[in-house]
Amino acid sequence: SDPMRFICKERFPKKYRHPQLDVSLTKSRTKSEARSLIRCRRADIPCPDVLAIAQWSNKQDAGNGSMHSGKGESNITNTSTTSSCLFLECVEGITVREYLEQQSAAPRNNQTKGADEGSEPKMKRARSEDTDTSTVPDKFQREERITTVIDTHTLCVAHTIGTIVAKMHAAGVVHGDLTTSNIMVRTPPASSGELDTAWKPQLVLIDFGLATSTSSLTNNKTNNASSNKKAKPHKLQHNAEEKAVDLYVLERAFLSTHPESELLVEEVWKGYRGYFEGLDCDKSDDMVAGDAKKGDMTAVSSCSSRGGDESVHGHVAKAVLDRLEKVRMRGRKRECFG
């Protein structure tokens, strides 16, 4: 059999922190990342599998940093350093950022292949150290600006990102660092510029170092009408705030890294809303099946026709996206006033 490939993510000790505090933070953050990954795996969210956790401590002399045997002089101050390693599954493929950049470069290298009908391929903007842009007319600078390719593949990737992020939020995990560099594409299509209609993106979320946990929406034991009524308003608002910040980081990553990718961002929101609406439809279908067993043949299977009171997950998605608009406003004020 082929040898198993894995990734070792090590958290090194920080010398600027107090040794005891550093040991505590290093252990807790490593365990927190492992718990978030395990929680996602149990919810069938594509992410690396946790293989093992290793921790070890070394006593070093504060003076020269050499290894200390424990039999030194009494006037030597010792510090304890702890390293934590998280062994994860190695995910093959490229990041979404690399994928979008490759797709944007494909129309340029293949002339008009892969470009949408009625649109001309845009050239990548020259770097300032290679070309003196002060002597180049503005119209040529505008033509050289790179744009993100919007086609069936990239829209499908964006929609899948929204679905996976919604599934992660429903499972009670907030990533904390959602960028196109922290999402992998397992089987990227060939960068030939030709669209493969049979290709389906297989995305994997990585780097859960800043992940936190919130209340899960998919737990059958707590996901009922009575528990939702008893939920504290400030707790629901707090969860919506964390998830909205997660989406805001993802939005800024798209707009700042991939120029003119607004359509991709909109597709991400469609995938996000669609997942929660699908949960409501599944719940409605289960209720219809139960009514049918009881002999009630007047039940309907459409989730939209069962009333707004049962659209629990749809309200959650709306609350998060509404809070996202408030987070955007705070971000704009910070950019304007510093």
C-alpha positions in Angstrom: 0.0 0.0 0.0 1.0 3.6 -0.6 2.6 5.4 2.4 0.3 7.6 4.3 0.9 11.4 3.9 0.1 13.8 6.7 0.7 17.4 7.7 2.4 18.3 11.0 1.2 21.7 12.3 3.4 22.8 15.1 2.8 25.6 17.5 6.1 26.9 18.8 6.6 28.5 22.2 6.4 32.2 22.3 9.3 33.7 24.3 7.5 37.0 24.8 4.8 35.3 26.9 5.1 34.1 30.5 6.1 30.4 30.4 3.1 29.2 32.3 0.7 31.3 30.2 2.4 30.1 27.0 2.1 26.5 28.0 -1.6 26.9 28.8 -2.4 28.8 25.6 -0.5 26.5 23.4 -2.3 23.4 24.7 -5.7 24.9 24.8 -5.5 26.3 21.2 -4.2 23.0 19.8 -7.0 21.1 21.5 -9.6 23.7 20.4 -8.5 23.3 16.8 -8.6 19.5 17.0 -12.1 19.7 18.6 -13.4 22.0 15.8 -12.1 19.7 13.1 -13.6 16.6 14.8 -16.9 18.4 15.2 -16.9 19.3 11.5 -16.0 15.7 10.5 -18.9 14.4 12.5 -21.2 16.8 10.7 -19.9 15.5 7.3 -18.1 18.8 6.5 -15.1 18.4 4.3 -12.0 19.2 6.3 -8.7 17.4 7.2 -9.0 14.4 9.5 -7.2 14.7 12.9 -4.7 11.8 13.2 -2.9 12.6 16.4 -1.9 15.3 18.9 1.6 15.5 20.4 2.9 17.7 23.2 6.3 17.8 24.9 8.1 20.2 27.2 11.8 21.1 27.5 13.5 22.8 30.4 16.0 25.3 29.2 18.4 27.7 31.0 17.2 31.3 30.7 20.7 32.5 30.3 22.0 30.6 27.2 18.9 28.5 26.2 20.8 25.2 26.5 19.2 22.0 27.7 19.1 21.7 31.5 19.7 18.3 33.2 18.0 19.3 36.4 21.3 19.2 38.5 22.5 22.7 37.8 23.3 25.4 40.3 20.5 26.8 42.4 21.0 30.4 41.1 20.1 29.5 37.5 16.6 30.4 36.4 14.9 27.7 34.4 12.0 28.2 31.9 9.7 25.5 30.6 8.9 25.6 26.9 6.1 23.5 25.3 5.6 22.6 21.7 2.3 21.2 20.4 1.9 19.3 17.1 -1.3 18.5 15.4 -1.0 15.7 12.8 -3.6 16.2 10.0 -4.6 14.5 6.8 -2.7 15.8 3.8 -5.2 17.4 1.4 -4.1 17.1 -2.2 -5.0 19.9 -4.6 -4.7 23.7 -4.9 -6.3 26.5 -3.0 -9.3 28.4 -4.3 -7.1 31.5 -4.6 -4.7 29.6 -6.9 -7.6 28.1 -8.8 -9.2 31.5 -9.5 -5.9 33.0 -10.5 -5.3 30.1 -12.9 -8.7 30.5 -14.4 -8.1 34.2 -14.8 -4.8 33.6 -16.6 -6.3 30.9 -18.9 -8.2 33.3 -21.3 -5.0 35.4 -21.7 -2.8 32.4 -22.6 -5.4 30.8 -24.8 -6.6 34.0 -26.4 -10.5 33.7 -26.3 -10.8 30.1 -25.0 -12.9 29.8 -21.9 -14.0 33.5 -22.0 -17.7 34.3 -21.8 -19.4 35.2 -25.1 -19.4 38.9 -25.8 -16.5 39.6 -23.4 -12.9 40.2 -24.2 -10.0 38.7 -22.2 -8.3 41.2 -19.8 -4.5 41.2 -19.4 -2.9 41.0 -16.0 -1.7 44.4 -14.7 2.1 44.8 -14.7 3.9 45.1 -11.4 5.2 48.5 -10.4 8.8 47.3 -10.1 8.7 46.0 -13.7 7.0 48.9 -15.4 6.9 52.6 -14.7 3.1 53.2 -14.8 3.5 57.0 -14.6 4.4 57.2 -18.3 1.6 54.8 -19.4 -1.7 56.3 -20.5 -4.7 55.6 -18.2 -6.6 53.8 -20.9 -3.8 51.2 -21.3 -3.6 50.8 -17.5 -7.3 50.0 -17.4 -7.0 47.5 -20.1 -4.1 45.7 -18.3 -6.1 45.3 -15.1 -6.8 41.6 -14.3 -10.4 40.5 -13.8 -11.7 37.3 -12.3 -13.2 34.9 -14.8 -17.0 34.4 -14.2 -18.0 31.1 -15.8 -19.9 27.9 -14.9 -16.9 26.5 -13.0 -16.1 29.5 -10.9 -19.8 30.1 -10.1 -20.2 26.5 -9.0 -17.1 26.8 -6.8 -18.6 29.9 -5.2 -21.9 28.3 -4.6 -20.2 25.2 -3.0 -18.3 27.5 -0.7 -21.5 29.1 0.5 -23.0 25.7 1.1 -20.0 24.3 3.0 -19.8 27.5 5.2 -23.5 27.3 6.0 -23.1 23.7 6.9 -20.2 24.5 9.2 -22.2 27.3 10.9 -25.2 25.1 11.3 -22.9 22.5 13.1 -21.8 25.2 15.5 -18.3 26.0 14.2 -17.1 29.5 13.3 -13.9 29.3 11.2 -12.4 32.7 12.1 -10.1 33.0 9.1 -12.2 32.3 6.0 -10.2 33.2 2.9 -9.8 31.7 -0.5 -6.3 30.6 0.7 -7.9 28.4 3.4 -10.2 26.5 1.1 -8.7 23.7 -1.0 -9.9 22.3 -4.4 -9.1 18.6 -4.4 -9.6 17.9 -8.1 -9.1 21.2 -10.0 -10.0 21.0 -13.7 -7.3 21.3 -16.3 -6.3 24.9 -17.0 -6.8 24.5 -20.7 -9.5 27.2 -20.9 -12.1 24.7 -22.0 -15.1 24.1 -19.8 -15.7 20.5 -18.6 -19.4 20.1 -18.0 -18.9 17.0 -16.0 -16.5 18.6 -13.4 -17.8 19.1 -9.9 -15.7 20.9 -7.3 -14.6 19.0 -4.2 -13.7 21.7 -1.7 -12.0 21.2 1.7 -11.8 23.8 4.5 -8.4 24.0 6.2 -6.6 26.0 8.9 -9.0 26.0 11.9 -6.5 27.6 14.2 -8.8 30.5 15.0 -12.0 28.5 15.0 -14.6 28.8 17.8 -17.7 26.9 18.7 -21.3 28.1 19.0 -24.6 26.4 19.6 -25.4 23.8 16.9 -28.6 24.1 14.8 -28.5 20.5 13.6 -28.7 18.8 16.9 -31.9 16.8 16.9 -32.1 16.9 20.7 -32.2 20.7 20.9 -33.5 21.6 17.4 -37.2 21.9 18.2 -39.8 24.6 18.7 -39.7 24.6 22.5 -35.9 25.0 22.6 -35.9 27.8 20.1 -38.4 29.7 22.1 -36.4 29.2 25.3 -33.1 30.4 23.6 -31.9 33.6 25.0 -32.0 36.5 22.6 -28.5 37.8 23.4 -27.1 34.3 22.8 -28.7 34.1 19.3 -27.5 37.6 18.5 -24.0 36.7 19.7 -23.9 33.7 17.4 -25.2 35.7 14.5 -22.5 38.3 15.1 -19.7 35.7 15.0 -21.0 34.1 11.9 -21.6 37.4 10.2 -17.9 38.4 10.9 -16.9 35.0 9.4 -18.8 35.9 6.2 -17.4 39.4 6.2 -13.8 38.1 6.3 -14.7 35.8 3.4 -16.2 38.7 1.4 -13.2 40.9 1.9 -10.9 38.1 0.9 -12.8 37.7 -2.4 -13.1 41.4 -3.2 -9.5 42.3 -2.2 -7.7 39.3 -3.7 -9.9 38.7 -6.8 -10.9 41.9 -8.6 -14.4 42.2 -9.9 -15.6 39.1 -8.2 -18.9 40.6 -7.0 -20.9 37.9 -8.9 -18.9 35.2 -7.1 -19.7 36.8 -3.7 -23.4 36.9 -4.6 -23.2 33.2 -5.5 -21.7 32.4 -2.2 -24.6 34.1 -0.4 -27.0 32.1 -2.6 -25.4 28.9 -1.6 -25.4 30.0 2.1 -29.1 30.8 2.1 -29.9 27.7 0.0 -28.5 25.3 2.5 -30.6 26.7 5.4 -33.7 26.7 3.2 -33.0 23.1 2.3 -32.9 22.2 6.0 -36.4 23.7 6.4 -37.6 21.8 3.3 -36.2 18.5 4.8 -37.9 19.2 8.1 -41.2 20.0 6.2 -41.0 16.8 4.2 -40.4 14.8 7.4 -43.6 16.4 8.9 -45.5 15.6 5.7 -44.4 12.0 5.9 -45.6 11.8 9.5 -48.9 13.3 8.6 -49.3 10.9 5.8 -48.7 7.9 8.2 -51.5 9.3 10.4 -53.9 9.4 7.4 -53.8 13.1 6.8 -53.8 13.2 3.0 -54.2 17.0 2.9 -50.6 17.7 3.8 -48.4 19.3 1.3 -44.6 18.8 0.8 -43.7 22.3 -0.2 -41.7 24.0 2.6 -42.8 27.4 1.5 -46.5 26.6 1.9 -46.2 25.4 5.5 -46.0 28.8 7.1 -43.3 31.1 8.4 -43.3 29.7 11.9 -41.5 26.5 10.8 -38.8 28.2 8.8 -36.4 28.1 11.6 -33.2 27.7 9.7 -34.3 30.3 7.1 -34.7 32.8 9.9 -31.2 32.0 11.1 -29.7 32.6 7.6 -31.6 35.9 7.4 -30.4 37.0 10.8 -26.8 36.3 9.9 -27.0 38.0 6.5 -28.8 41.0 8.1 -26.1 41.2 10.7 -23.5 41.0 7.9 -24.8 44.4 6.6 -24.1 45.9 10.0 -20.6 44.5 10.1 -20.0 46.0 6.6 -21.0 49.4 7.9 -18.6 49.1 10.8 -15.9 48.1 8.4 -16.5 51.0 6.1 -16.3 53.5 9.0 -13.0 52.0 10.1 -11.6 52.3 6.6 -12.8 56.0 6.4 -11.7 57.2 9.8 -8.9 54.9 10.6 
